[in-house]
């Protein structure tokens, strides 16, 4: 029996950004994806705290990111157990401080940045022990985190996305020396890299790579006229069996995230 994928958003997205939510829902429904909102959330970035799905298993980590540990920010930190209970999900818990935006995966390969080491110092995490926290037979690749001072999250999903299992799309919005380091890390791990280029390095061009990617659909952030069509043509060439749809993303890019950040998908 074929499984059906449901795409989840926080109900806060529907309340705070009704036009964006309506546009995303319309695109997803048109492509026969179900859309549901989660009410037990405290912010819109649900990718960060929802489980990581490997082989139909929901892996739940400790969601205690350092960027939300100040007392004034605790009201914005969702307890993952609340939306998990809301959905009635069965999860496998691991003792690892993590957030879902720092896990980009395809089949047996997972990519994280070295932020995972920074947040798990008390566990004396090494690459081998980090890999040991994941389901068996996983290949784990660790990348240097985004060097921009304002990028406090250390997420991988704003840096790289899978095209195929051994082919990675890489954000172009980095200084040349870091870009070389990033490609070198991926190439040394046996992965082919392709850069997602833009015509102009506009203010929010970093957000193009944070698209929502489902089996046969990509919802690309529409950011500015000078780059939108150019980026879309690259995605259509790189993902030939996938429809690419544009959706205005400026409202959430101003808050620091994109479409992958605000969504979570699960196949039933």
Buried (B, 14 or more C-beta within 10 A) or exposed (E): EEEEBBBBBBBBBBEBBEEBBEBBBEBBEEBEBBBEBBEBBBBBBBBBBBBBBBEEEBBBBBBEBEBBEEEEEEEEBBEBBBBBEEBEBEBEEBEBBBBBBBBBBBEBBBBBBBBBBEBBEEBEBEBEEBBBBBBEEBBBBBBBBBEEEEBBBBBBBBBBBBBEEEBBBBBBBBEEEBBEBBBEBBEEBEBEBBBBEBEEEBEBBBBBBBBBBBEEBBBBBBBBEEBBEBBBEBBBEBBEEBBBBBBBBBEBBEEBBBBBBBBBBBEE
